[in-house]
């Protein structure tokens, strides 16, 4: 991943973003071409602090054949938004795109049946907990034959994350006036992604908006 230093989050922030998102594009090489699948996942950590990404795929997914081999990529993206050059206060600007993305890279191994059973419940629990106060779904709600059939139809996979790369491009390098102007225009868009990026920009440089608010208050008679 190409990441200018100004857009590069630290390792903890990148992993936190990936875990919170919990959905990404898993990419591998089959020897002749790249193959990929969009999958939900969750992170755990080994005793030495090494991150591990856990997910599963359909048994007939081409990714299964290349597990226990070379390094894979898990690309995780969040909100994104187009920025018009007209939104800047300064002249001679160009259009751009703001976004958040994290790449996790490392070898992948096939999990045992016992590990898969744990993974199924852990993965569903992660997302079911976001639906509280709904009573969480668990695999215990399934009949034994149906649960066994489902387990036989999928393969559990675990990535040992050897490299963590992140890029949170939120116009951090722009002046206070340009930064605030773009955030304002994004917040006014109907697109949810644009509004989310505007919110992230306010979080990234709250001092910019605090200064503007104070100046506005002083200008009011």
Buried (B, 14 or more C-beta within 10 A) or exposed (E): BEBEEEBBBEEEBBBBBBBEBBBBBBBBBEEEEEBBBEBBBBBEEEEEEEBBBBBBBEEEBBBBEBBEBEBBBBBBBBBBBBBEEEBBBEEEBEEBEBBBBBBBBBBBBEBEEEBBBEBBBEBBEBBBEEEEEEEBBEEEEEEEEEBEEEBEEBBBBBBBBEEBBBBBBBBBEBEBEBBBBBBBBBBEBEEEBBBBBBBBBBEBBEEBBEEBEEEEEEEEE
